[in-house]
Amino acid sequence: MAILEIKRAEAERDLRLFCETFVPLEVRDQLRYTFSIRGNDITLFEERPPWDGSKGEWTQVTVARFRYDPEDNVWLLRWQRANGRWLPCDWFPGTARFREALEEVKRDPHGTFFG
């Protein structure tokens, strides 16, 4: 079952706000956050410009993945190992509200998302 439209809209709204406000104005030319949605997964990315100051594409690094489980009406949170494998955040039980999952990423209690 696909993600409910209302759940997707809430997640997009919360992520847009996060991406627009999380980085201080004075460093937005050096750091930004974006996201992509694929099926029931939403991936949050950190992006940085080319190290040499060229006009090339920004480098993209994954920060977190949110997965919606429609059977339980819950957002689950995942982190990515260095080998690229996604693992569940065992300390986060899941929530029906996307905003709470995003707040957990911002809080980053174990240094999993932002180091």
N, C-alpha and C positions, 0 to 999 in steps of 0.2 A: 504494500500500500504506500502511495506517495505521501509526501509531506502535505499537511492540510494548508490550504491557501492562507488562512488567517495566521497560522504559525509561521509560515514563510514570510509574510508581510511584517510581522512583529520582529522577527530575527533580522530582516533587512533594515528595518528602521533603526533598531538598536545598534547594528554594526555600522551603518552609515554615520550615526552620531559618534560612535567610538572612533572611527577612522578620521572624522573631521576634528575631533577635540583632544584625542589622547596625546598627540605630539604638540609640544609648545610651538607657537608661531615662529620663534627665532631659529628653529632647526628644521622646519618643514622642507627646506631645500636639500636636506641631508637624510631625512627619514620620513617614511609614510607607511600607512597600513591600508591594505586592501583585502578583499575576500572574494571567494568564488563559491557558487552553489552548484552541486551536482547530485541529483537525486535527493536523498535524505541527508546528505553530508554538506556541511558548510566549512570551508577551510579559511582560516585567517592567516594572512601573510604580512611579513615585514619586508619593506623594500628600501633599497639604498641606491644612490646614483653610482655611476662608474667611478672607481677609485681615482682614475687619472683626470677627472674633470671633463671628459669628453661628453658629447651629446648622445651617447649610446643608450641602450636599454638599461633600466634599473635592475639590480640583482634582487631576486625574490627568494625569501627563506620562509618556510612554514613556521607558524607559531603554535597553532592549535587547530583541532578539528572538533566540530560539534556534530553529533549524529542524532537525528530525531528518530525515536522508536514509536511508530504510530500505534502499535498494539498496547503499549503501556502509557502513551501520551507523555513521553519524557524525553528531555534533551540529555544526552550523555556527552561526556567530555573525554577527549583523547589527546595524548601527547606523542611526539615522534622521536624515536631513538635515532642515534647517529647513523644506523644502518638503513634508515628509511621506513622501518616498521612502525605502525601505529599501535599504541597500547592504551588500554583504558586507564583513566585516572581513578585508581582504587579508592582514594580518599574522598572523591566526590560522588555521591549516590545518584545523581541525576535530579532533574527538576522539570516541572511542567512549564516553567517560565524561562524563556531563552535568556532574558536579562540576568537571571541569577547565575546561569552558566558563564556568561560573559564577565560578570563581576568576579567569579572565581578565577578566571584567566587574569584579569587585571590585578587581583589580590596576589596571585602567584605565590602561595604559601611555601612551596618547595623549590622555588627557582627553576621550575620546569619550563616555563614559557619564555621568559625574558632573561634567564640566566641569573 
